[in-house]
Amino acid sequence: MFGRRRKRGRHSANKELGRATAQQDEFGDDEAELETGGDGPYDEPEAPNDGLSRLDLGSIRVAVPEGAQLQVEMDPSGAVRAVHLITTGGQLTVSAFAAPKTGGLWREVSEELATQLRDDGAKVVRERGEWGDELSARANNAALRFVGVDGPRWMLRGVAAGPEELADSTADALRDLVRNTVVVRGNQPMPVRTPLPIELPDAIAKHIAQAQAEQG
């Protein structure tokens, strides 16, 4: 999904732009300075004491929507690739990646992702969102929404997938999930675009291990 990295400065959209009219052409160069105020997602040292219950997944802490079920995606090696939240509107996923100090990684990734989706036959639209560029894609009666946020040495990517008729509500749920996420980057040096490791809580890890043992 990630191609060769090109250096760029840190860019994002001004919150006051809101959700502007979608464009289907190539990305423009009119970008505004990021202004997030006190809203998330949050870097760990700046995480608020808001009383919100968050699931600790190591590199990210997510506020699981009420009624959502967890679906864990594993690598063949046994490492956790992603944790998906299955809701009535669709599937929500947030993942964190190592990023340069200068920021701007989501801009690059979103351009590459848009190209890949179009090559796969999807109809892709760019929209201006709360944190910058968002991608909306439609293919085979399914709707996809991609949201990205550049943070200090990390990039957070959110993905929503669901039926077209629920696209707007699922996209809103994804934004809420991203907004309330805390990213735990750590101080260790990592190559840019490296996924930050996901660690499951002991209870979930034991449940998965037991299920795998029964299936095996």
LOFI-781233 format. One record per atom (N, C-alpha, C): residue number from 0; x, y, z; residue in three letters. Coordinates in steps of 0.02 Angstrom, whole numbers, always signed. Layout:
<atoms>
     n       px       py       pz   res
   NUM        X        Y        Z   ALA
...
</atoms>
This chain:
<atoms>
     n       px       py       pz   res
     0      +41      -60       +0   MET
     0       +0       +0       +0   MET
     0      +43      +63       +0   MET
     1     +102      +58      +31   PHE
     1     +145     +116      +36   PHE
     1     +199     +112      -17   PHE
     2     +205     +163      -57   GLY
     2     +257     +165     -107   GLY
     2     +319     +201      -82   GLY
     3     +362     +221     -126   ARG
     3     +423     +254     -106   ARG
     3     +408     +322      -76   ARG
     4     +441     +339      -21   ARG
     4     +427     +401      +14   ARG
     4     +462     +459      -19   ARG
     5     +427     +514      -26   ARG
     5     +456     +576      -50   ARG
     5     +451     +627       +5   ARG
     6     +503     +668      +14   LYS
     6     +503     +716      +67   LYS
     6     +455     +773      +52   LYS
     7     +416     +791     +102   ARG
     7     +370     +848      +97   ARG
     7     +368     +883     +164   ARG
     8     +344     +943     +164   GLY
     8     +335     +978     +226   GLY
     8     +271     +956     +260   GLY
     9     +258     +980     +320   ARG
     9     +198     +961     +357   ARG
     9     +140    +1004     +332   ARG
    10      +89     +970     +307   HIS
    10      +30    +1005     +281   HIS
    10      -32     +973     +308   HIS
    11      -84    +1011     +314   SER
    11     -149     +984     +330   SER
    11     -200    +1038     +319   SER
    12     -262    +1024     +336   ALA
    12     -315    +1071     +321   ALA
    12     -334    +1109     +383   ALA
    13     -356    +1171     +373   ASN
    13     -383    +1212     +427   ASN
    13     -451    +1185     +446   ASN
    14     -465    +1177     +510   LYS
    14     -529    +1150     +531   LYS
    14     -587    +1191     +504   LYS
    15     -576    +1256     +494   GLU
    15     -631    +1298     +472   GLU
    15     -654    +1281     +402   GLU
    16     -613    +1242     +365   LEU
    16     -634    +1222     +298   LEU
    16     -691    +1173     +300   LEU
    17     -697    +1137     +359   GLY
    17     -751    +1089     +366   GLY
    17     -748    +1035     +314   GLY
    18     -805    +1011     +296   ARG
    18     -810     +960     +244   ARG
    18     -831     +994     +180   ARG
    19     -783    +1015     +141   ALA
    19     -798    +1055      +81   ALA
    19     -821    +1009      +25   ALA
    20     -837    +1040      -31   THR
    20     -861    +1002      -89   THR
    20     -810     +953     -113   THR
    21     -831     +892     -126   ALA
    21     -784     +839     -147   ALA
    21     -758     +854     -217   ALA
    22     -697     +831     -230   GLN
    22     -666     +838     -294   GLN
    22     -642     +770     -317   GLN
    23     -651     +756     -381   GLN
    23     -630     +691     -407   GLN
    23     -565     +697     -445   GLN
    24     -540     +757     -458   ASP
    24     -478     +765     -494   ASP
    24     -419     +751     -448   ASP
    25     -358     +762     -474   GLU
    25     -299     +751     -435   GLU
    25     -295     +801     -378   GLU
    26     -255     +785     -328   PHE
    26     -250     +828     -270   PHE
    26     -221     +895     -289   PHE
    27     -250     +948     -260   GLY
    27     -224    +1015     -272   GLY
    27     -170    +1031     -222   GLY
    28     -139    +1090     -228   ASP
    28      -85    +1110     -185   ASP
    28     -106    +1162     -134   ASP
    29     -171    +1179     -131   ASP
    29     -193    +1230      -85   ASP
    29     -207    +1198      -17   ASP
    30     -157    +1200      +26   GLU
    30     -162    +1169      +91   GLU
    30     -153    +1222     +145   GLU
    31     -190    +1214     +199   ALA
    31     -186    +1263     +253   ALA
    31     -150    +1232     +313   ALA
    32     -128    +1275     +358   GLU
    32      -93    +1252     +418   GLU
    32     -141    +1215     +464   GLU
    33     -117    +1162     +493   LEU
    33     -159    +1122     +537   LEU
    33     -175    +1160     +600   LEU
    34     -239    +1162     +619   GLU
    34     -262    +1193     +680   GLU
    34     -311    +1145     +714   GLU
    35     -287    +1107     +762   THR
    35     -329    +1057     +794   THR
    35     -357    +1080     +860   THR
    36     -332    +1135     +888   GLY
    36     -356    +1158     +952   GLY
    36     -345    +1105    +1004   GLY
    37     -395    +1092    +1046   GLY
    37     -387    +1042    +1098   GLY
    37     -415     +975    +1080   GLY
    38     -435     +965    +1017   ASP
    38     -464     +901     +996   ASP
    38     -411     +850     +981   ASP
    39     -430     +786     +983   GLY
    39     -384     +732     +966   GLY
    39     -381     +721     +892   GLY
    40     -343     +668     +872   PRO
    40     -312     +619     +915   PRO
    40     -255     +648     +955   PRO
    41     -235     +613    +1008   TYR
    41     -187     +640    +1055   TYR
    41     -122     +602    +1056   TYR
    42      -67     +639    +1062   ASP
    42       -4     +608    +1078   ASP
    42       -6     +590    +1152   ASP
    43      +26     +535    +1171   GLU
    43      +19     +510    +1239   GLU
    43      +32     +563    +1293   GLU
    44      +85     +604    +1289   PRO
    44      +96     +653    +1342   PRO
    44      +40     +705    +1348   PRO
    45       +0     +713    +1295   GLU
    45      -53     +762    +1295   GLU
    45     -122     +732    +1302   GLU
    46     -125     +667    +1319   ALA
    46     -189     +633    +1325   ALA
    46     -231     +665    +1381   ALA
    47     -294     +679    +1368   PRO
    47     -336     +713    +1418   PRO
    47     -360     +665    +1473   PRO
    48     -372     +692    +1530   ASN
    48     -403     +654    +1585   ASN
    48     -478     +664    +1580   ASN
    49     -508     +635    +1528   ASP
    49     -578     +647    +1513   ASP
    49     -625     +593    +1539   ASP
    50     -597     +542    +1572   GLY
    50     -638     +489    +1600   GLY
    50     -664     +440    +1548   GLY
    51     -643     +448    +1486   LEU
    51     -666     +403    +1433   LEU
    51     -629     +337    +1437   LEU
    52     -666     +282    +1435   SER
    52     -635     +216    +1438   SER
    52     -606     +199    +1369   SER
    53     -541     +182    +1369   ARG
    53     -507     +166    +1307   ARG
    53     -475      +97    +1312   ARG
    54     -478      +61    +1257   LEU
    54     -447       -5    +1252   LEU
    54     -373       +5    +1237   LEU
    55     -330      -21    +1280   ASP
    55     -258      -13    +1272   ASP
    55     -231      -67    +1226   ASP
    56     -208      -45    +1167   LEU
    56     -180      -91    +1117   LEU
    56     -105      -78    +1106   LEU
    57      -73      -52    +1157   GLY
    57       -1      -40    +1153   GLY
    57      +14      +27    +1121   GLY
    58      +18      +29    +1054   SER
    58      +35      +91    +1019   SER
    58      -24     +138    +1011   SER
    59      -85     +113    +1021   ILE
    59     -144     +155    +1018   ILE
    59     -192     +136    +1074   ILE
    60     -230     +184    +1097   ARG
    60     -283     +173    +1145   ARG
    60     -347     +200    +1114   ARG
    61     -396     +156    +1105   VAL
    61     -455     +175    +1068   VAL
    61     -518     +170    +1112   VAL
    62     -563     +217    +1101   ALA
    62     -628     +216    +1135   ALA
    62     -676     +174    +1094   ALA
    63     -688     +113    +1115   VAL
    63     -730      +66    +1077   VAL
    63     -803      +90    +1079   VAL
    64     -835      +98    +1020   PRO
    64     -905     +119    +1020   PRO
    64     -949      +67    +1055   PRO
    65    -1002      +91    +1085   GLU
    65    -1048      +47    +1120   GLU
    65    -1078       -5    +1072   GLU
    66    -1076      -67    +1092   GLY
    66    -1104     -121    +1052   GLY
    66    -1057     -149    +1000   GLY
    67     -997     -120     +993   ALA
    67     -950     -144     +942   ALA
    67     -917     -209     +965   ALA
    68     -900     -251     +917   GLN
    68     -865     -313     +930   GLN
    68     -794     -308     +901   GLN
    69     -747     -341     +934   LEU
    69     -678     -339     +911   LEU
    69     -664     -397     +864   LEU
    70     -627     -382     +812   GLN
    70     -604     -434     +765   GLN
    70     -528     -424     +757   GLN
    71     -490     -474     +778   VAL
    71     -417     -469     +777   VAL
    71     -390     -501     +713   VAL
    72     -349     -464     +676   GLU
    72     -317     -490     +616   GLU
    72     -245     -507     +632   GLU
    73     -225     -569     +620   MET
    73     -159     -592     +638   MET
    73     -116     -604     +577   MET
    74      -50     -593     +585   ASP
    74       -2     -612     +534   ASP
    74      +11     -687     +540   ASP
    75      +37     -719     +486   PRO
    75      +56     -789     +492   PRO
    75     +108     -801     +547   PRO
    76     +147     -750     +561   SER
    76     +198     -756     +613   SER
    76     +169     -757     +683   SER
    77     +105     -738     +689   GLY
    77      +73     -735     +754   GLY
    77      +67     -666     +782   GLY
    78      +98     -617     +750   ALA
    78      +93     -547     +772   ALA
    78      +25     -519     +752   ALA
    79       +2     -470     +790   VAL
    79      -63     -439     +775   VAL
    79      -53     -387     +720   VAL
    80      -91     -395     +666   ARG
    80      -87     -347     +610   ARG
    80     -133     -288     +621   ARG
    81     -193     -301     +646   ALA
    81     -242     -247     +656   ALA
    81     -297     -273     +701   ALA
    82     -330     -226     +734   VAL
    82     -390     -240     +773   VAL
    82     -447     -200     +743   VAL
    83     -498     -235     +717   HIS
    83     -555     -203     +685   HIS
    83     -613     -199     +735   HIS
    84     -651     -146     +731   LEU
    84     -711     -138     +771   LEU
    84     -771     -148     +726   LEU
    85     -811     -199     +739   ILE
    85     -869     -214     +697   ILE
    85     -930     -182     +729   ILE
    86     -960     -135     +695   THR
    86    -1019      -99     +719   THR
    86    -1079     -114     +674   THR
    87    -1136      -89     +693   THR
    87    -1196     -100     +652   THR
    87    -1190      -65     +584   THR
    88    -1147      -14     +580   GLY
    88    -1140      +22     +517   GLY
    88    -1083       -2     +473   GLY
    89    -1039      -43     +501   GLY
    89     -982      -67     +462   GLY
    89     -921      -79     +505   GLY
    90     -865      -85     +473   GLN
    90     -802     -100     +507   GLN
    90     -759      -37     +513   GLN
    91     -732      -26     +573   LEU
    91     -689      +32     +587   LEU
    91     -621       +7     +609   LEU
    92     -569      +39     +583   THR
    92     -500      +19     +600   THR
    92     -456      +81     +606   THR
    93     -417      +84     +659   VAL
    93     -366     +137     +664   VAL
    93     -298     +103     +673   VAL
    94     -248     +131     +640   SER
    94     -180     +105     +643   SER
    94     -131     +164     +646   SER
    95      -75     +154     +681   ALA
    95      -25     +207     +687   ALA
    95      +40     +184     +654   ALA
    96      +75     +233     +626   PHE
    96     +137     +219     +590   PHE
    96     +190     +270     +611   PHE
    97     +253     +249     +607   ALA
    97     +308     +295     +619   ALA
    97     +311     +346     +562   ALA
    98     +325     +408     +579   ALA
    98     +325     +462     +530   ALA
    98     +384     +508     +543   ALA
    99     +403     +549     +493   PRO
    99     +458     +595     +502   PRO
    99     +438     +653     +548   PRO
   100     +488     +685     +577   LYS
   100     +475     +742     +621   LYS
   100     +442     +799     +583   LYS
   101     +455     +804     +519   THR
   101     +427     +858     +479   THR
   101     +354     +849     +463   THR
   102     +326     +789     +475   GLY
   102     +256     +776     +461   GLY
   102     +244     +769     +387   GLY
   103     +180     +774     +367   GLY
   103     +162     +771     +296   GLY
   103     +156     +701     +267   GLY
   104     +163     +649     +307   LEU
   104     +161     +581     +280   LEU
   104      +93     +563     +253   LEU
   105      +39     +584     +287   TRP
   105      -28     +565     +264   TRP
   105      -42     +592     +194   TRP
   106      -15     +651     +178   ARG
   106      -25     +679     +112   ARG
   106       +3     +633      +58   ARG
   107      +63     +608      +71   GLU
   107      +94     +561      +24   GLU
   107      +54     +496      +19   GLU
   108      +38     +468      +77   VAL
   108       +4     +404      +79   VAL
   108      -65     +408      +46   VAL
   109     -100     +462      +58   SER
   109     -168     +469      +30   SER
   109     -165     +474      -46   SER
   110     -115     +507      -73   GLU
   110     -108     +510     -146   GLU
   110      -95     +441     -175   GLU
   111      -50     +404     -144   GLU
   111      -34     +337     -167   GLU
   111      -95     +291     -161   GLU
   112     -131     +298     -106   LEU
   112     -190     +257      -94   LEU
   112     -245     +271     -145   LEU
   113     -255     +336     -161   ALA
   113     -305     +354     -211   ALA
   113     -288     +324     -279   ALA
   114     -225     +326     -297   THR
   114     -204     +297     -361   THR
   114     -217     +222     -362   THR
   115     -200     +188     -307   GLN
   115     -210     +116     -303   GLN
   115     -284      +98     -308   GLN
   116     -326     +135     -272   LEU
   116     -397     +121     -273   LEU
   116     -426     +130     -343   LEU
   117     -405     +183     -377   ARG
   117     -430     +195     -446   ARG
   117     -406     +140     -492   ARG
   118     -344     +118     -484   ASP
   118     -319      +64     -525   ASP
   118     -358       +0     -514   ASP
   119     -386       -8     -454   ASP
   119     -427      -67     -438   ASP
   119     -500      -59     -460   ASP
   120     -516       -2     -491   GLY
   120     -583       +9     -517   GLY
   120     -630      +46     -472   GLY
   121     -607      +72     -416   ALA
   121     -651     +109     -370   ALA
   121     -660     +181     -393   ALA
   122     -716     +210     -376   LYS
   122     -728     +280     -387   LYS
   122     -705     +318     -324   LYS
   123     -656     +361     -332   VAL
   123     -624     +394     -275   VAL
   123     -637     +469     -276   VAL
   124     -654     +496     -219   VAL
   124     -667     +567     -211   VAL
   124     -625     +593     -152   VAL
   125     -595     +649     -163   ARG
   125     -560     +681     -108   ARG
   125     -605     +733      -76   ARG
   126     -604     +736       -9   GLU
   126     -642     +786      +28   GLU
   126     -597     +819      +79   GLU
   127     -612     +881      +95   ARG
   127     -575     +916     +147   ARG
   127     -610     +904     +213   ARG
   128     -574     +875     +260   GLY
   128     -604     +856     +323   GLY
   128     -573     +893     +382   GLY
   129     -586     +867     +440   GLU
   129     -565     +900     +502   GLU
   129     -490     +904     +509   GLU
   130     -454     +853     +485   TRP
   130     -381     +851     +492   TRP
   130     -345     +858     +426   TRP
   131     -381     +868     +372   GLY
   131     -349     +873     +307   GLY
   131     -387     +832     +256   GLY
   132     -350     +802     +210   ASP
   132     -381     +763     +157   ASP
   132     -412     +699     +184   ASP
   133     -472     +685     +161   GLU
   133     -504     +620     +172   GLU
   133     -517     +589     +104   GLU
   134     -518     +524     +101   LEU
   134     -534     +489      +39   LEU
   134     -599     +451      +48   LEU
   135     -643     +459       +0   SER
   135     -705     +420       -3   SER
   135     -703     +378      -66   SER
   136     -713     +313      -59   ALA
   136     -710     +268     -116   ALA
   136     -772     +224     -118   ALA
   137     -796     +211     -179   ARG
   137     -855     +168     -189   ARG
   137     -837     +114     -239   ARG
   138     -853      +52     -221   ALA
   138     -841       -4     -266   ALA
   138     -884      -63     -244   ALA
   139     -917      -95     -292   ASN
   139     -956     -155     -278   ASN
   139    -1008     -145     -222   ASN
   140    -1043      -89     -225   ASN
   140    -1095      -72     -176   ASN
   140    -1069      -64     -105   ASN
   141    -1004      -55      -98   ALA
   141     -974      -44      -32   ALA
   141     -942      +25      -31   ALA
   142     -942      +56      +27   ALA
   142     -913     +123      +36   ALA
   142     -853     +118      +83   ALA
   143     -799     +152      +64   LEU
   143     -739     +156     +105   LEU
   143     -724     +228     +121   LEU
   144     -700     +240     +180   ARG
   144     -679     +307     +201   ARG
   144     -611     +302     +235   ARG
   145     -564     +344     +213   PHE
   145     -497     +345     +241   PHE
   145     -484     +414     +270   PHE
   146     -462     +415     +333   VAL
   146     -446     +477     +368   VAL
   146     -375     +471     +395   VAL
   147     -335     +523     +389   GLY
   147     -267     +521     +414   GLY
   147     -250     +583     +453   GLY
   148     -208     +575     +503   VAL
   148     -185     +631     +544   VAL
   148     -110     +626     +555   VAL
   149      -75     +680     +542   ASP
   149       -3     +683     +555   ASP
   149       +8     +708     +626   ASP
   150      +44     +669     +666   GLY
   150      +61     +689     +734   GLY
   150     +136     +694     +742   GLY
   151     +160     +704     +803   PRO
   151     +232     +708     +815   PRO
   151     +266     +641     +808   PRO
   152     +298     +629     +752   ARG
   152     +334     +567     +736   ARG
   152     +288     +508     +727   ARG
   153     +224     +521     +718   TRP
   153     +177     +467     +701   TRP
   153     +124     +492     +653   TRP
   154      +94     +444     +619   MET
   154      +36     +457     +576   MET
   154      -18     +408     +596   MET
   155      -78     +433     +606   LEU
   155     -135     +390     +623   LEU
   155     -180     +385     +562   LEU
   156     -197     +324     +543   ARG
   156     -242     +313     +486   ARG
   156     -304     +277     +510   ARG
   157     -362     +303     +491   GLY
   157     -425     +272     +507   GLY
   157     -460     +249     +443   GLY
   158     -490     +190     +446   VAL
   158     -525     +162     +387   VAL
   158     -594     +138     +408   VAL
   159     -644     +157     +370   ALA
   159     -713     +133     +380   ALA
   159     -736      +97     +317   ALA
   160     -769      +41     +326   ALA
   160     -795       +2     +270   ALA
   160     -865      -21     +287   ALA
   161     -912      -11     +240   GLY
   161     -981      -31     +253   GLY
   161    -1024      -21     +192   GLY
   162    -1089      -34     +198   PRO
   162    -1134      -26     +141   PRO
   162    -1141      +48     +122   PRO
   163    -1155      +60      +58   GLU
   163    -1159     +128      +33   GLU
   163    -1213     +169      +68   GLU
   164    -1269     +138      +85   GLU
   164    -1325     +175     +114   GLU
   164    -1309     +200     +184   GLU
   165    -1256     +172     +216   LEU
   165    -1237     +194     +283   LEU
   165    -1170     +231     +282   LEU
   166    -1149     +253     +223   ALA
   166    -1082     +283     +216   ALA
   166    -1072     +344     +260   ALA
   167    -1122     +389     +263   ASP
   167    -1114     +451     +302   ASP
   167    -1108     +437     +376   ASP
   168    -1152     +395     +403   SER
   168    -1151     +382     +475   SER
   168    -1088     +342     +494   SER
   169    -1066     +297     +451   THR
   169    -1006     +259     +466   THR
   169     -944     +305     +464   THR
   170     -943     +352     +417   ALA
   170     -888     +400     +415   ALA
   170     -886     +443     +478   ALA
   171     -944     +464     +502   ASP
   171     -947     +502     +564   ASP
   171     -921     +462     +623   ASP
   172     -939     +398     +625   ALA
   172     -916     +354     +679   ALA
   172     -840     +346     +676   ALA
   173     -812     +343     +616   LEU
   173     -740     +338     +608   LEU
   173     -706     +402     +634   LEU
   174     -733     +459     +618   ARG
   174     -704     +522     +641   ARG
   174     -706     +526     +718   ARG
   175     -760     +503     +747   ASP
   175     -764     +503     +821   ASP
   175     -710     +457     +850   ASP
   176     -700     +399     +818   LEU
   176     -650     +352     +842   LEU
   176     -580     +382     +837   LEU
   177     -565     +413     +781   VAL
   177     -500     +445     +771   VAL
   177     -490     +501     +821   VAL
   178     -542     +541     +830   ARG
   178     -538     +600     +874   ARG
   178     -522     +581     +946   ARG
   179     -544     +523     +968   ASN
   179     -535     +503    +1038   ASN
   179     -476     +455    +1048   ASN
   180     -438     +442     +996   THR
   180     -382     +395    +1000   THR
   180     -320     +428    +1030   THR
   181     -284     +391    +1071   VAL
   181     -219     +413    +1098   VAL
   181     -165     +370    +1065   VAL
   182     -113     +402    +1039   VAL
   182      -58     +367    +1006   VAL
   182       +2     +365    +1054   VAL
   183      +29     +306    +1063   VAL
   183      +88     +296    +1106   VAL
   183     +147     +280    +1060   VAL
   184     +183     +331    +1040   ARG
   184     +237     +323     +991   ARG
   184     +299     +292    +1021   ARG
   185     +317     +310    +1082   GLY
   185     +380     +286    +1111   GLY
   185     +439     +325    +1083   GLY
   186     +497     +315    +1112   ASN
   186     +557     +352    +1092   ASN
   186     +603     +314    +1045   ASN
   187     +588     +250    +1033   GLN
   187     +633     +210     +992   GLN
   187     +632     +234     +920   GLN
   188     +692     +236     +887   PRO
   188     +694     +254     +816   PRO
   188     +664     +198     +774   PRO
   189     +624     +217     +724   MET
   189     +592     +169     +680   MET
   189     +592     +198     +609   MET
   190     +600     +156     +558   PRO
   190     +595     +181     +490   PRO
   190     +526     +211     +476   PRO
   191     +525     +263     +437   VAL
   191     +462     +295     +420   VAL
   191     +416     +245     +385   VAL
   192     +352     +246     +404   ARG
   192     +299     +204     +378   ARG
   192     +296     +135     +412   ARG
   193     +338     +123     +460   THR
   193     +335      +61     +497   THR
   193     +273      +61     +542   THR
   194     +230      +10     +538   PRO
   194     +172       +7     +583   PRO
   194     +195       +4     +656   PRO
   195     +165      +44     +698   LEU
   195     +180      +39     +770   LEU
   195     +148      -25     +796   LEU
   196     +184      -62     +838   PRO
   196     +160     -129     +858   PRO
   196      +96     -125     +900   PRO
   197      +52     -173     +886   ILE
   197      -10     -180     +923   ILE
   197       -3     -237     +974   ILE
   198      -22     -223    +1035   GLU
   198      -19     -273    +1088   GLU
   198      -89     -283    +1117   GLU
   199     -110     -345    +1122   LEU
   199     -177     -359    +1147   LEU
   199     -176     -363    +1223   LEU
   200     -230     -341    +1255   PRO
   200     -237     -352    +1327   PRO
   200     -234     -427    +1342   PRO
   201     -211     -444    +1402   ASP
   201     -202     -515    +1420   ASP
   201     -265     -556    +1411   ASP
   202     -322     -528    +1431   ALA
   202     -384     -567    +1427   ALA
   202     -401     -584    +1354   ALA
   203     -391     -536    +1309   ILE
   203     -406     -549    +1239   ILE
   203     -356     -596    +1209   ILE
   204     -292     -588    +1226   ALA
   204     -240     -631    +1199   ALA
   204     -252     -704    +1221   ALA
   205     -272     -714    +1284   LYS
   205     -285     -782    +1309   LYS
   205     -345     -813    +1274   LYS
   206     -396     -771    +1262   HIS
   206     -456     -796    +1227   HIS
   206     -438     -819    +1157   HIS
   207     -397     -780    +1121   ILE
   207     -377     -798    +1054   ILE
   207     -335     -862    +1054   ILE
   208     -288     -866    +1101   ALA
   208     -245     -924    +1105   ALA
   208     -287     -988    +1119   ALA
   209     -337     -981    +1162   GLN
   209     -380    -1039    +1176   GLN
   209     -420    -1060    +1115   GLN
   210     -446    -1009    +1078   ALA
   210     -485    -1024    +1018   ALA
   210     -442    -1058     +966   ALA
   211     -379    -1034     +958   GLN
   211     -334    -1065     +910   GLN
   211     -316    -1136     +929   GLN
   212     -308    -1147     +994   ALA
   212     -292    -1215    +1017   ALA
   212     -350    -1263    +1004   ALA
   213     -411    -1239    +1014   GLU
   213     -469    -1282    +1001   GLU
   213     -477    -1298     +927   GLU
   214     -462    -1247     +885   GLN
   214     -467    -1258     +813   GLN
   214     -411    -1303     +787   GLN
   215     -353    -1299     +821   GLY
   215     -296    -1338     +798   GLY
   215     -300    -1411     +819   GLY
</atoms>
